Amino acid sequence: MAEHVEKIPHLARRTMFDGATVLGLAGGILLVVIAIGLGGSASAFFNIPGLLIVVGGTMAVTTVCFTMTDVARTVGVIGSTFMARERDPQDVAYTMLELSDFARKHGVLRLQGQPLQRFAKEPLLFKALSMLVEGLPEKDIADILNEDLAATTARVQRSANVLRKAAEISPAMGLIGTLIGLVQMLGNLSDPSVIGPAMAVALLTTFYGVVLANMVFNPLAAKLERNAAEEHLIGYIYTLGTLSIIRKDAPRRLEMLLNSALPPESKVRFAGERDDRD
C-alpha cells in the first residue's frame, strides 16, 4: 500500500505577494506623488473637506447600493488581490491525469486516508475526491461541483461589482465636491481669504475622485475578476478529472478534455508518467 501511496501526486501550492498588484498600485501612486512634489508644495494637495466628501461619500453611497455584508466581504477579499497562489493550470491538469491513471490501475478506494489528505489544502478537489471515494453517482457529484464553482464565482463577482460601483461613484462625488467649492467661492467673492480654500475643495475633490476610480477601484476589480477566472478554470479541471475517474476514462481521453479547456500555451501531453518540468 505504501508504494502505491507514493505514486499519488502532490499539488504545488505556495502563497506569496502578488508583485503585479503591489508594483502597479505603489508605482502609480508614487509617480503621482513625485509629479506633485516636483511641481510645488505637496501639502497643497491634502484637503480634509475634499477627502471627507469623496472617500466618505463614496463609501456611503456604495453601501446603499449593496448590503453591509457585501461591502464587508469586499474589504476582506481585497486582501487576496495582494496575494498570489502559485497554481499553474497545466500543473493541475497533469495532477488530474496522474490521479486518473492511478485510480484506473489501483482502484478508487486506494485514494482513501493518507492519499486523500494530500489534497486537504485544495477544498474543491478534496470534496470531489471524498464524494468519489464514498461512491456518489456521477450526476450528483457533477451537480454539486458545478454549484460550488458557480457560488464561488458569484461571490467574487459580487465583490468586483462593489468595486466597480465605487469607481463609478467616486468621480461623481468629486463633481459634487467641485460644485460645493464653487458655491462657497461665489458666495464669498468679497472675502479673498475664503476664495482660496473653496477653490481648493472644488479642484481637489475632482482629483481625488478620478485617482480613486482609475488607480484603485477599477484595477482592483479587474484583478479580482482575473483571479476568479483562474480559480474557475482550476475548479473546472478538478471537475473534469473527477468525472473522468468515475467513468474510468483512458488518460488519453481525459487529456483531450483538459486540452479543450486549457489555454493554447498550457496544453498537456500525458505519456504514462509526468515530465520532469522545472
WOPELIN-V328497 format. One record per run of one state. SS is the DSSP state (A for helix, B for strand, O for the rest). FROM is the first residue (numbers start at 1). LEN is the number of residues. If there is no record, write none. Layout:
{{SS;FROM;LEN} {SS;FROM;LEN}}
//
This chain:
{{O;1;1} {A;2;4} {O;6;9} {B;15;3} {O;18;1} {A;19;21} {O;40;2} {A;42;4} {O;46;2} {A;48;18} {O;66;2} {A;68;15} {B;83;3} {O;86;3} {A;89;18} {O;107;1} {A;108;4} {O;112;2} {A;114;4} {O;118;5} {A;123;12} {O;135;3} {A;138;49} {O;187;5} {A;192;56} {O;248;3} {A;251;11} {O;262;2} {A;264;3} {O;267;12}}
//
